[in-house]
Amino acid sequence: MSGTDDNHAAPAATGPSNTPGLTLMTPAMKRSARKVDPTNPSDAALIAAATKAGAEIYDSDAEDLPGLVNGTNKPQLFRNVSWGPAATDYSDDFPIHPEFSQFVPGRWERMPDGTVVDQKSKLIVKFTDKKGNKRIFANPPPKDWNNQEAITALNKRTVQQVRRNTDVRFREVVSAYVAPERRWILANLTDGKPAAGWKRFVEQFNNKFAGRLLPGQDKVRPVRTHSSLTKEVERFGPEFYSKGQIPPSRS
């Protein structure tokens, strides 16, 4: 089995829930708090005491299979591994409402109780779909667990698998504009409006910031819509932007 989705479905013991639109929120812990630094002595001690996910998922030390991994838009970022028995084990629990905390950069993730877990164990996603079938998705591991682009792609892939096949819905936390973004907005407004028009304004803003990790931030900047940018300017224009000032930001 390669790093692609396992599309085989087995009948589940119980049918899907009738509860529509269940929303699965992001973890209570902030993303920065869940990141683990192996170079930090206290974090290194936690890693040493933790259990590494083993070959039942895939053999981390084995050579990759030939060719690029299938089923992902950025195959160059991921390993093409030979999956272990966990990827075809239908005897496990297959929840109707699967829980999923998004991956963070690094192999390890800090938990609310202070321990750390191996994120390798999260690569195989199992749940009961809306039709009552057991589903297994084996998501390829990043070549570099610290590569933000790979982690972002992995999160999007996993969220899509859950959203398309269950009643669970993920609600993104809205990211407030930060100081560098607001300085750019101020510099590109003339008399309170974009000098080159809103369409060009939105394009230029996203070309400048979308997908970038800014200093002092713990996640990449989101793509902003026309609606988001107009609301930002309309909300803070009279008090700040029109006076040559930027609104207060956390950074």
C-alpha positions in Angstrom: 0.0 0.0 0.0 1.5 3.4 -1.0 0.9 6.8 0.6 -2.5 7.1 -1.0 -6.0 7.0 0.5 -7.3 3.5 1.2 -10.6 3.5 -0.6 -11.7 0.1 0.6 -14.7 0.3 2.9 -16.0 -2.3 5.3 -19.5 -2.3 6.8 -19.5 -0.7 10.3 -21.1 -2.2 13.3 -23.1 1.0 13.9 -24.6 3.4 11.4 -23.8 7.1 11.1 -25.1 9.7 13.5 -28.1 11.7 12.6 -26.6 14.8 14.2 -26.0 17.2 11.4 -23.3 19.9 11.2 -21.2 18.8 14.1 -18.4 21.3 14.5 -15.0 20.2 15.6 -13.1 23.2 16.9 -9.4 23.6 16.9 -7.5 22.4 20.0 -7.8 24.4 23.2 -4.0 24.7 23.3 -2.5 27.3 21.0 -0.4 26.0 18.2 2.7 27.6 19.6 2.1 25.8 22.9 1.8 22.4 21.2 5.1 22.7 19.4 8.0 20.8 20.9 11.7 21.9 20.7 14.1 18.9 20.8 17.0 21.3 21.4 15.4 22.4 24.7 16.6 20.2 27.5 13.2 19.9 29.2 11.5 19.0 25.9 14.3 16.6 25.0 13.6 14.8 28.3 9.9 14.5 27.5 10.8 13.0 24.1 13.2 10.5 25.7 10.4 9.4 28.0 7.7 9.2 25.3 6.9 6.2 23.1 7.7 6.4 19.4 5.2 5.2 16.9 6.6 2.1 15.4 6.6 0.0 12.2 3.0 -0.9 12.7 2.4 2.4 10.9 5.5 2.4 8.7 9.2 1.7 9.2 10.8 5.1 9.6 14.3 3.6 8.8 13.3 1.7 5.7 14.0 3.1 2.2 11.2 4.8 0.4 9.3 3.1 -2.4 10.4 4.1 -5.9 8.7 7.1 -7.4 6.7 10.0 -6.0 3.9 9.4 -3.6 0.4 9.5 -5.1 -2.7 11.4 -4.1 -1.1 14.7 -3.0 -0.6 18.0 -4.8 3.0 18.4 -3.5 4.5 14.9 -3.7 8.0 16.2 -3.5 7.5 17.1 0.1 6.5 13.6 1.3 7.9 10.2 1.7 6.6 7.3 -0.3 6.5 4.7 2.4 5.5 1.1 2.7 2.6 1.1 5.2 2.5 -1.2 8.1 -0.4 -3.4 9.3 -2.2 -0.5 11.1 -3.1 0.9 7.7 -5.3 -2.1 6.9 -6.5 -3.0 10.4 -10.3 -2.8 10.6 -10.5 -4.1 14.1 -9.7 -0.7 15.6 -12.2 1.8 16.8 -13.8 3.7 13.9 -15.6 6.8 15.5 -18.5 8.4 13.8 -17.3 11.8 14.9 -13.5 11.6 14.6 -11.3 14.0 16.6 -8.4 15.6 14.9 -5.9 18.1 16.1 -3.9 19.7 13.3 -0.3 18.8 12.8 2.4 21.2 14.1 5.9 21.5 12.8 8.2 18.9 14.3 7.8 15.2 14.9 6.4 15.7 18.4 3.3 17.4 19.7 2.7 18.7 23.3 -0.5 17.6 25.0 -2.6 19.4 27.6 -1.3 17.2 30.3 2.3 18.2 29.5 3.4 15.0 27.8 4.4 14.7 24.2 3.1 12.3 21.5 4.6 11.2 18.2 2.7 12.8 15.3 3.5 9.8 13.2 0.6 8.1 15.0 -1.8 10.7 13.5 -1.0 9.9 9.9 -3.5 7.0 9.7 -7.0 8.4 10.0 -9.9 6.0 10.7 -13.6 6.8 11.1 -17.0 5.6 10.1 -18.4 7.6 7.2 -21.9 9.0 6.7 -23.0 5.8 4.9 -21.9 3.6 7.9 -18.7 2.3 6.2 -15.3 2.0 7.9 -12.8 4.2 6.2 -9.0 4.3 6.5 -6.8 7.1 5.1 -3.0 6.7 5.1 -1.5 10.1 4.8 2.2 10.2 3.7 4.7 11.5 6.2 6.7 14.7 5.4 10.3 14.3 4.4 11.0 17.1 6.8 8.7 17.3 9.8 9.8 20.9 10.3 8.8 22.0 6.8 5.8 24.4 7.2 4.7 23.9 3.6 4.4 20.1 4.1 2.6 20.5 7.4 0.1 22.9 5.9 -0.6 20.5 3.0 -0.9 17.6 5.4 -3.5 19.5 7.5 -5.5 20.5 4.5 -5.5 16.9 3.2 -6.6 15.4 6.5 -9.4 18.0 7.1 -10.8 17.3 3.7 -10.9 13.6 4.4 -13.0 14.2 7.5 -15.2 16.9 6.0 -16.1 15.0 2.9 -17.0 11.8 4.6 -18.5 12.7 8.0 -20.8 15.3 9.6 -17.8 16.9 11.4 -17.1 20.4 10.3 -14.0 22.4 11.1 -14.4 26.0 11.9 -11.3 28.1 11.3 -10.3 30.7 13.9 -10.2 34.0 12.2 -6.7 35.5 12.1 -6.5 39.2 13.1 -4.5 41.5 10.9 -1.0 42.0 12.3 1.2 45.1 12.2 3.2 44.3 9.0 -0.1 43.7 7.1 -1.6 46.9 8.4 1.5 49.0 7.5 1.2 47.6 4.0 -2.6 48.5 3.9 -1.8 52.1 5.1 1.0 52.5 2.5 -1.3 51.4 -0.3 -4.4 53.5 0.4 -5.0 56.9 -1.1 -7.8 59.0 0.5 -8.9 55.9 2.3 -9.2 53.8 -0.8 -6.9 51.5 -2.8 -5.0 53.6 -5.4 -5.2 50.8 -8.0 -8.7 49.6 -7.2 -9.9 46.8 -4.9 -9.2 43.9 -7.2 -5.6 44.8 -7.6 -5.3 45.7 -3.9 -6.5 42.2 -2.9 -4.1 40.5 -5.3 -1.1 42.5 -4.3 -1.9 42.0 -0.6 -2.1 38.2 -0.9 1.0 38.1 -3.1 2.9 39.9 -0.3 1.6 38.0 2.7 -0.5 34.8 2.0 1.3 31.7 3.0 4.2 33.5 4.6 5.3 33.0 8.2 6.0 36.5 9.6 8.4 37.1 12.5 6.7 36.7 15.8 3.8 34.7 14.4 3.2 31.0 15.0 1.3 30.2 11.8 1.4 31.3 8.2 -0.7 34.2 7.1 -4.1 33.4 5.5 -5.4 34.4 2.1 -7.5 37.4 2.5 -10.7 37.9 0.5 -12.1 41.2 -0.9 -14.7 41.1 1.9 -12.1 40.7 4.6 -9.9 43.6 3.4 -12.8 46.0 2.8 -14.1 45.3 6.3 -10.6 46.0 7.7 -10.4 49.3 5.9 -14.0 50.3 6.7 -13.7 49.4 10.3 -10.4 51.2 11.1 -10.4 53.8 8.3 -12.0 56.8 10.0 -10.0 56.4 13.3 -6.6 55.2 12.0 -5.9 54.7 8.3 -7.4 58.1 7.2 -5.1 59.8 9.8 -1.9 58.0 8.6 -1.9 55.6 11.5 -2.3 51.8 11.8 -4.7 50.1 14.3 -3.2 48.5 17.4 -1.9 45.0 16.6 -0.5 42.2 18.7 2.8 42.5 16.8 
